[in-house]
Amino acid sequence: MIVLSEKMEVLVHCGVHGRVAVQLAEIAEEKKVKLHIASGGRQVSCNSILELLGLALVQGTRISVLVRGDRAEDALQAVRKLLMGETAS
């Protein structure tokens, strides 16, 4: 199992709102990985959209992304694109 961690900045204009939170959950499901985001001393699973929204990640927030799974590299790349304001794939 591959485990990757990367610090990122939320660059998407509106921050992590409902649509972006759903897309993060979809990335985890599609890539079959465990995806967590940490900010402000809290770490949440991207499977929990409500917990993710509870982090209140606005544009410019620095976060840590932790991915576990065989397709962790693909998932991390998709998260990076999404948080930069590009479409996730």
N, CA, C and O of each residue as an XYZ file, in Angstrom:
356
protein
N       0.848     -1.187      0.000
C       0.000      0.000      0.000
C       0.891      1.247      0.000
O       1.852      1.340      0.764
N       0.561      2.171     -0.845
C       1.301      3.425     -0.963
C       0.686      4.458     -0.028
O      -0.536      4.587      0.048
N       1.539      5.193      0.683
C       1.090      6.280      1.559
C       1.834      7.537      1.148
O       3.064      7.569      1.151
N       1.083      8.575      0.792
C       1.669      9.852      0.386
C       1.060     10.988      1.183
O      -0.108     10.948      1.569
N       1.879     12.004      1.420
C       1.411     13.192      2.126
C       1.986     14.409      1.420
O       3.135     14.393      0.979
N       1.192     15.451      1.314
C       1.667     16.669      0.651
C       0.973     17.886      1.255
O      -0.227     17.863      1.533
N       1.742     18.938      1.449
C       1.166     20.204      1.889
C       0.732     20.975      0.644
O       1.459     21.033     -0.348
N      -0.451     21.560      0.709
C      -1.010     22.299     -0.427
C      -1.671     23.566      0.078
O      -1.877     23.754      1.277
N      -1.994     24.421     -0.865
C      -2.781     25.612     -0.566
C      -4.071     25.529     -1.372
O      -4.056     25.185     -2.554
N      -5.178     25.844     -0.727
C      -6.466     25.860     -1.428
C      -6.479     27.100     -2.314
O      -6.513     28.226     -1.818
N      -6.452     26.887     -3.618
C      -6.428     28.006     -4.565
C      -7.750     28.201     -5.287
O      -7.978     29.243     -5.901
N      -8.628     27.196     -5.219
C      -9.929     27.310     -5.879
C     -10.646     28.532     -5.299
O     -10.661     28.729     -4.083
N     -11.233     29.343     -6.161
C     -11.769     30.664     -5.811
C     -12.699     30.666     -4.596
O     -12.558     31.516     -3.717
N     -13.625     29.750     -4.535
C     -14.623     29.742     -3.456
C     -14.228     28.868     -2.275
O     -15.027     28.688     -1.356
N     -13.010     28.320     -2.275
C     -12.600     27.435     -1.204
C     -13.277     26.082     -1.353
O     -13.827     25.759     -2.406
N     -13.230     25.296     -0.283
C     -13.841     23.963     -0.311
C     -15.283     24.088      0.156
O     -15.583     23.995      1.347
N     -16.169     24.301     -0.813
C     -17.604     24.392     -0.554
C     -18.226     23.057     -0.932
O     -17.500     22.095     -1.186
N     -19.512     22.975     -0.974
C     -20.216     21.714     -1.210
C     -19.785     20.954     -2.441
O     -19.524     19.754     -2.361
N     -19.705     21.613     -3.567
C     -19.344     20.925     -4.818
C     -17.934     20.359     -4.745
O     -17.695     19.221     -5.149
N     -17.007     21.148     -4.232
C     -15.614     20.695     -4.130
C     -15.511     19.541     -3.127
O     -14.775     18.584     -3.364
N     -16.232     19.622     -2.023
C     -16.221     18.548     -1.026
C     -16.735     17.242     -1.632
O     -16.173     16.176     -1.383
N     -17.787     17.325     -2.415
C     -18.321     16.134     -3.085
C     -17.286     15.576     -4.066
O     -17.110     14.361     -4.159
N     -16.608     16.453     -4.792
C     -15.599     15.992     -5.743
C     -14.425     15.315     -5.030
O     -13.860     14.355     -5.555
N     -14.052     15.801     -3.844
C     -12.995     15.143     -3.072
C     -13.427     13.733     -2.674
O     -12.643     12.789     -2.764
N     -14.674     13.597     -2.235
C     -15.203     12.280     -1.890
C     -15.224     11.368     -3.113
O     -14.931     10.177     -3.003
N     -15.563     11.909     -4.259
C     -15.594     11.122     -5.502
C     -14.200     10.665     -5.907
O     -14.035      9.551     -6.404
N     -13.193     11.514     -5.700
C     -11.814     11.122     -6.010
C     -11.423      9.918     -5.156
O     -10.869      8.943     -5.665
N     -11.715      9.988     -3.857
C     -11.378      8.882     -2.955
C     -12.074      7.593     -3.389
O     -11.465      6.523     -3.397
N     -13.348      7.703     -3.749
C     -14.102      6.515     -4.156
C     -13.614      5.964     -5.490
O     -13.417      4.758     -5.635
N     -13.422      6.846     -6.457
C     -13.008      6.421     -7.797
C     -11.620      5.769     -7.786
O     -11.394      4.754     -8.444
N     -10.699      6.369     -7.030
C      -9.323      5.854     -6.989
C      -9.159      4.746     -5.953
O      -8.096      4.130     -5.869
N     -10.201      4.489     -5.165
C     -10.180      3.455     -4.129
C      -9.040      3.671     -3.134
O      -8.237      2.775     -2.873
N      -8.996      4.898     -2.584
C      -7.973      5.269     -1.608
C      -8.637      5.837     -0.359
O      -9.809      6.212     -0.374
N      -7.868      5.892      0.713
C      -8.271      6.611      1.930
C      -7.686      8.004      1.786
O      -6.472      8.154      1.646
N      -8.533      9.023      1.817
C      -8.108     10.400      1.584
C      -8.494     11.241      2.788
O      -9.665     11.303      3.162
N      -7.506     11.889      3.395
C      -7.726     12.740      4.564
C      -7.123     14.116      4.316
O      -6.115     14.254      3.622
N      -7.753     15.124      4.889
C      -7.246     16.495      4.829
C      -7.126     17.010      6.253
O      -8.024     16.825      7.074
N      -5.998     17.663      6.533
C      -5.752     18.230      7.853
C      -5.536     19.736      7.739
O      -4.863     20.227      6.833
N      -6.136     20.451      8.695
C      -5.978     21.902      8.775
C      -6.363     22.340     10.180
O      -7.315     21.817     10.760
N      -5.629     23.289     10.720
C      -5.980     23.824     12.025
C      -5.981     22.798     13.139
O      -6.778     22.897     14.073
N      -5.095     21.807     13.054
C      -5.016     20.799     14.092
C      -6.062     19.706     14.010
O      -6.123     18.846     14.889
N      -6.886     19.720     12.974
C      -7.920     18.688     12.781
C      -7.649     17.941     11.491
O      -7.218     18.522     10.496
N      -7.910     16.641     11.523
C      -7.802     15.823     10.319
C      -9.129     15.119     10.094
O      -9.681     14.508     11.009
N      -9.638     15.207      8.869
C     -10.923     14.581      8.559
C     -10.802     13.738      7.294
O      -9.954     13.980      6.435
N     -11.676     12.743      7.210
C     -11.768     11.908      6.026
C     -12.595     12.636      4.974
O     -13.594     13.282      5.292
N     -12.176     12.527      3.737
C     -12.951     13.139      2.658
C     -14.222     12.361      2.360
O     -15.037     12.800      1.550
N     -14.405     11.207      3.005
C     -15.664     10.474      2.879
C     -16.776     11.172      3.644
O     -17.953     10.951      3.358
N     -16.425     12.009      4.609
C     -17.418     12.740      5.391
C     -17.485     14.185      4.894
O     -16.683     15.031      5.291
N     -18.431     14.442      4.044
C     -18.561     15.779      3.456
C     -18.834     16.819      4.534
O     -18.306     17.928      4.465
N     -19.651     16.481      5.530
C     -19.943     17.439      6.599
C     -18.707     17.788      7.411
O     -18.494     18.954      7.740
N     -17.885     16.788      7.741
C     -16.655     17.070      8.481
C     -15.707     17.902      7.636
O     -15.040     18.801      8.146
N     -15.647     17.605      6.352
C     -14.787     18.361      5.448
C     -15.233     19.814      5.378
O     -14.405     20.723      5.436
N     -16.528     20.033      5.256
C     -17.047     21.406      5.241
C     -16.784     22.107      6.573
O     -16.602     23.324      6.612
N     -16.766     21.336      7.665
C     -16.510     21.885      8.989
C     -15.115     22.455      9.148
O     -14.876     23.247     10.059
N     -14.183     22.066      8.278
C     -12.840     22.655      8.321
C     -12.836     24.103      7.834
O     -11.881     24.839      8.083
N     -13.899     24.514      7.140
C     -14.042     25.890      6.618
C     -12.796     26.316      5.837
O     -12.159     27.318      6.162
N     -12.464     25.548      4.814
C     -11.273     25.798      4.016
C     -11.553     26.849      2.940
O     -12.175     26.554      1.919
N     -11.095     28.053      3.176
C     -11.284     29.144      2.229
C     -10.049     29.261      1.342
O      -9.012     28.657      1.618
N     -10.173     30.032      0.296
C      -9.048     30.250     -0.612
C      -7.860     30.780      0.185
O      -8.000     31.708      0.982
N      -6.693     30.185     -0.036
C      -5.476     30.601      0.654
C      -5.141     29.769      1.881
O      -4.055     29.917      2.440
N      -6.050     28.893      2.315
C      -5.794     28.040      3.476
C      -4.720     27.010      3.129
O      -4.770     26.389      2.067
N      -3.752     26.831      4.027
C      -2.720     25.798      3.874
C      -3.237     24.514      4.526
O      -3.724     24.536      5.656
N      -3.127     23.403      3.806
C      -3.615     22.119      4.299
C      -2.564     21.035      4.079
O      -1.602     21.220      3.334
N      -2.771     19.904      4.743
C      -1.995     18.700      4.477
C      -2.963     17.661      3.931
O      -4.059     17.475      4.458
N      -2.542     16.994      2.877
C      -3.358     15.951      2.261
C      -2.631     14.622      2.476
O      -1.447     14.501      2.163
N      -3.338     13.636      3.006
C      -2.787     12.310      3.242
C      -3.606     11.301      2.442
O      -4.832     11.257      2.540
N      -2.908     10.493      1.650
C      -3.569      9.509      0.795
C      -2.937      8.139      1.031
O      -1.714      8.000      1.038
N      -3.792      7.126      1.225
C      -3.336      5.741      1.388
C      -4.050      4.870      0.368
O      -5.277      4.894      0.271
N      -3.280      4.104     -0.388
C      -3.872      3.184     -1.350
C      -2.960      2.977     -2.536
O      -1.994      3.715     -2.731
N      -3.274      1.967     -3.324
C      -2.443      1.631     -4.472
C      -2.423      2.732     -5.535
O      -1.456      2.849     -6.288
N      -3.476      3.532     -5.598
C      -3.529      4.614     -6.600
C      -3.367      5.986     -5.945
O      -3.942      6.976     -6.397
N      -2.578      6.024     -4.876
C      -2.384      7.263     -4.120
C      -1.815      8.394     -4.988
O      -2.228      9.546     -4.851
N      -0.884      8.074     -5.866
C      -0.295      9.111     -6.721
C      -1.347      9.733     -7.632
O      -1.396     10.954     -7.784
N      -2.188      8.898     -8.237
C      -3.259      9.407     -9.102
C      -4.228     10.281     -8.306
O      -4.643     11.346     -8.765
N      -4.580      9.814     -7.109
C      -5.519     10.564     -6.271
C      -4.923     11.904     -5.857
O      -5.610     12.926     -5.884
N      -3.643     11.904     -5.471
C      -3.000     13.144     -5.049
C      -2.952     14.147     -6.197
O      -3.156     15.343     -5.985
N      -2.688     13.676     -7.390
C      -2.674     14.554     -8.562
C      -4.069     15.137     -8.821
O      -4.194     16.316     -9.152
N      -5.100     14.330     -8.675
C      -6.472     14.805     -8.885
C      -6.858     15.843     -7.831
O      -7.506     16.841     -8.148
N      -6.461     15.607     -6.573
C      -6.737     16.573     -5.502
C      -6.010     17.887     -5.784
O      -6.584     18.966     -5.638
N      -4.768     17.790     -6.183
C      -3.976     18.986     -6.507
C      -4.665     19.812     -7.592
O      -4.803     21.028     -7.455
N      -5.097     19.156     -8.667
C      -5.784     19.853     -9.758
C      -7.078     20.510     -9.275
O      -7.363     21.659     -9.609
N      -7.855     19.765     -8.486
C      -9.118     20.273     -7.986
C      -8.912     21.522     -7.122
O      -9.612     22.520     -7.291
N      -7.960     21.462     -6.208
C      -7.730     22.574     -5.301
C      -7.069     23.777     -5.973
O      -7.042     24.874     -5.414
N      -6.537     23.558     -7.182
C      -5.986     24.665     -7.959
C      -7.067     25.305     -8.834
O      -6.817     26.299     -9.516
N      -8.264     24.726     -8.806
C      -9.354     25.289     -9.593
C      -9.529     24.634    -10.937
O     -10.329     25.096    -11.750
N      -8.791     23.556    -11.193
C      -8.946     22.802    -12.427
C      -9.946     21.685    -12.176
O     -10.296     21.418    -11.026
N     -10.405     21.033    -13.224
C     -11.345     19.928    -13.037
C     -10.603     18.680    -12.628
O      -9.525     18.384    -13.144
N     -11.195     17.940    -11.685
C     -10.629     16.656    -11.252
C     -10.990     15.590    -12.253
O     -12.063     15.616    -12.856
N     -10.068     14.635    -12.427
C     -10.359     13.504    -13.318
C      -9.829     12.232    -12.741
O      -9.977     11.170    -13.346
